[in-house]
Amino acid sequence: MGVFLSTPKTEKEITSGENDKLFYASASMQGWRTSMEDAHLTHLDFDDNLSLFGVFDGHGGKEVAHYASRHFSETLKSRPTYSTDLGTALQEAFLNLDEQMRSKKGRKELREILHPSQEGAQQTGPEHKEEKLEDEDEEDEGPGFNSGCTSVVAAVKNGEFVLVANAGDSRAVLVQEKEGGGEAEAVELSVDHKPNLPGERKRIFAAGGIIENGRVNRDLNLTRAIGDMRYKKDKSIPQADQIISGFPELHKEPFSPKNKFLILACDGVWDVQTSQQVASYVHSSFKARDPSIPLTQFASGICSQLLDICLAPDTSAMGTDNMTVVLVGFK
């Protein structure tokens, strides 16, 4: 059976919500994997006319993804640049999560996420970032050293912009409607950070890493992530320039009447379906929606069906990973 179950777990965790400008639904499924390592966030009314959505795809364990989903929102709002430069604040928040997880309280929470039977969990926030370990060289004994998560976060100010911050190979796709309203066009708002990208290779080699058979240090097939502290130990270079970097790229898309949906998903979805395939599926499904079905209910069903479509029939095919999708609709 290896890293797979004998039969997939197809039960889904589904959430949904709406306000006067947006509606959303999310779905997560463990699938063929022996554990569920994804997490996500959906804050419809995050701030004044601002919504926040994110997908955190864990690897090597669930703890970093769950930590990130718990603390990203408060960390973002705590950045001094939050009220003046949202893009910079998003980038600072990604890097600050690593700092939090290096603290004693952060590491304790990671252990408690990994082993929930332990009582007395204490959540940490940005105020703990300066409380460093007495001996950071012992980080290799704790969670977050060999585990991490890719992260894609979208800040949506309806009527103005969609701002995406991405580190790793989760992806954000904007679904726009072509002239005439007949077809959908997928507009990718993020780049999958893979070892074949020239800029990623340059950073990895400069930091002393190697790439072999498409994997960083013969290990990860991605080049940016929160966590993975074993690749962020060189104190002589900035955190953004480490072998595996937690620094996200930004993409800002101005609002347009053509914008119909925003899709955030982990690579478990994108390994199976292209951005255009997912965009067309979502768009055509809503075109055929019975108006008597509430938007949130219909969106929840679309998310659930999408994961079923991506699920492999057996472990020899693509579609065996954990899967999470967040679907946002513009009213």
N, C-alpha and C positions, 0 to 999 in steps of 0.2 A: 504493500500500500504506500510505502514511502511517505512523502509529505501530503498525500491525498487520502481522503476518505473513500470507503468502498461505494458509498452513494452520496450525492451532494446534499448539503443542507440548503433548501430552497426557501425556507421561511424568510420573510423580509421585515426589516424595521422600516416603517413608513411614517413620515411626518408631513404636515402641510399647514399652510396659513395664507392669509391675504390681508391687504389693506385697500385703500381706495385707488392705489396706483399699481400695485404688483400682486401677484399670487405666486406661490411656490409649492413644490412637493419634493420630497427626497425619498430614496429607497436604498437600502443596504442589504447585501446578501453574502453569506459566508461562502456558499458554493462548495467546490471540491476540497478546499483547504481544510486542514485540521483545526484551525483557529481563525477567528475574525480579528484582523489587525487594522481595519479602516476606522475612521471617525470623521465627523463633519460638524459644521455649525450653520445655523440658519437664524439670523437676527433680522427680522422684517423691519422693525422699528429701532434700529441701532442708535440712530441719532436724528437730528432734525432733517427730515427728508432724505435720510441716508440708510440704506440697507446693507447688510454684510452677510456674505455666504462663503463657505469654504469646504474643501474636501482635503482630508489628510490621509494619505495612503501609507500605512505602516509596513515596515520590513524588519525582520529579525525580532519581532515582538510588537505588542500593541501599545506599549506604555508611552512612547514618544508621541504617537498620533493622538492618543487620548489626552495627554498633557497639553498638546498644542490646541486641541479643540476646546478644552476647558479654559485656557488662559489667553488665547489670542485676543479676544475682544478687549479685556481689561488692559492687556499690554499695549494694544494699539492706542487706546484712549489716554494712556499714561505718558505717551511720547510727547516731549515738549513741542514737536513740530506738528502735532495732530491737527490743531486748529488753523495752521497756516500753510502746510504742505503735506497733503494726505499721502502722496506717493512716497516721500521720504519717510513719513511715519510708518507706512506699511513695511518698507525695507528695514527700518530700525526694529520693528516689532519681530520680524523673522529672526534677526540676529540676537535680539534680547531674549527670546525663548531659550536659545542655547545657553546664554548666561544664567538664566534662572535655573536651568536643569543642572548646572555645575555647582549650584549652592547646596549646602547640606539639606535644607528643607526641600529643595527641588528633587534631589536624589532620593530622599525619603518618600516623597509622593510617587515618584516613578516606581519604586519598589512596591508601594501599596497598590498601585494600579495593576502591576504585574501579578501581585499576590493579594487579591481583594479580601481574603479571609483575615488579614491583619487589620485590627481595629485601630481607630485613632488617627485616620488619615488627616493630614493637614495640607490644605491647598496653599500654594504659594503664588505670589504675584510679583510684579516688577519691583516692589520695594525690597525683595530679597536678593536682588541681582548682585549686590556688593558683598554678600555673605559667602565668601569663597571657602572652598575646602582648605583645611590646613595643609594637606598634601595632595595637590591635584594629580600627581603622578599615579595615584592609586585609583583613578577613575576607571581603569580597566577591570576593576572588580565589581562594578555596579551596572545597572541598566542604563541605557542611553549610550553606552560605549560601543556595543555591537548592534544596536538597533537605531532606527531613525524613521523618518517619514517624508515623503514628497508632499508638497503643499501648494494648493492653488486657492487663492482668496480673491473674491470680487467685491468691491465696494460700488454700490449702485445708487447714484443720485438721479432719480427718474426725472426726465426732462432736461438733464445736463450731460451726464457721462456714465460710462461703465469703466472702472479702473481695476485692472487685474494685476495681481502680484503672484508670480509663479516661481517655485524652486523645485525642479524635478520633472517627472514625466506624467503627472496629472495634467489635465488640459481644460481650458475654457474656450467655449465656442459660442459665438453670437449667431443667432438665426435671423437672417433678414429676408424680407419678402421682395421678390423681384417685381419690376414694373408690371402692372396688370394683375398682380396678386395671385398668380397661378403657381409659381414655384418658389422653393426656398433656396437661399444661398448661405452656405456655412462660411463664417468669417472667424478664423482662429485668432484668439486674443492672447495666446501663449505659445511658447516654443518648448518642445519636449527636450529636456536637457539630457542628452545622450553622449557617450564617449566619442562618437564620430564627428561631433561638431568641432570645427577648427578652434574656436575661442575656448571651448571647454578643454580641449587637448593641451592648448598652450598653458592654461592655468595649472592643470594637473601636473604636467611635466616640470613647470617652473617650481612647483611646490614639492617636487621629489617623488611624485607618484609615477606609476606605469599604467599602460593600457595593454591588455593582452586578451585576444579573442573577444573583443567588444566589452570587456569588463575592467573597471578601475581596480588596480592592484589585484587582478584575477578574482574579484569579488562582486562588486556592484555593477549593474548594467545601467546605472544612472549617475549623474555627475553633481547634482545639487540636492540637498536634503537638510531638514532640521534633525538634530541628533547626530548619530554616527561619529561620536567624539573621538574615536580612534584615528580618524582622518583629519582631526582639527587640533593637533597637539603642538604644532610648530608656533611657538610664541614670538618668533622673529618676524612673522608676516601677519598681515591683517586677517581677521576672521573671514572676510569675503573672498580671500585669495587662497584658502586652504584647499587641500586635495579634493575633498567634498565640501562644497560651499553651501551655506544656508542663505546666501544673499539672493533675493529674488529679482527677476527681471520684471519690468513694468510695461503694461500696454494700456493706453487710455483711448477709449473710443467715444467720440461725441455722440450725444443722443440723436437719433433719426427716427422719423415715423416708420421707416422700414424695419426697425428693430421689433421683433416679435417675441423672441425667447432668448434666454441665456442658459447654457448647459455647462455644468461643471461635473467632471467625472474622473475617476482614477484610470490607470492604464489597463485595468481589467476589462473595461469597456472598450477603450481605444485600440487594444490589441486585436479586437474582433471586428469592430465597426469603424469605418472612416468617419471623419467629422461630417462630411456631406451626407453619408448614409443616415446618421443619427439626426441631423438637421431635417432631412427630407421626411424621415419617419415621424418626428414630432410635429412638423408643420402639417403634413397630410392628415395625421390623426386628428388634430384640432380642427382642420377644415371640415372633417366629417362628424364632428361632435354634435350630439343632440343638445340643443340649447337648454333643455330641462335638467341636464346633468350639471351640477355645480363645478366650477372651474377647478377647485382644489381636489375634488373627488376624481375628476377626469385626469388631472395631471398626475395624481397618485397612481392611477391605473396605468398610465403611459410609462411612468418610471419603472413600475413593477414588470410590465411586459418587456421593456427594453432589456432588463437584466435577464429575463427568461430567454430572450432572443440570443443574448451573448453567451449564455451558459453552454459549455461544451457537452456533447452527448456522452463523452467518456474522457478519460485523462490523457488520451493520446492526441487530442485536438486542442486548438486555442480556445480559451474561455474557461480555464480552471482556477483563475485567481479570485480573491475577494473582489466584490464589485460594489461601488457606491456612485450614485448619480444624484445631483441636485438640479432641478428644472425650475427656472424662474420665467414667469410670463409677464409681459408688459400690457397693462390694460389700455 
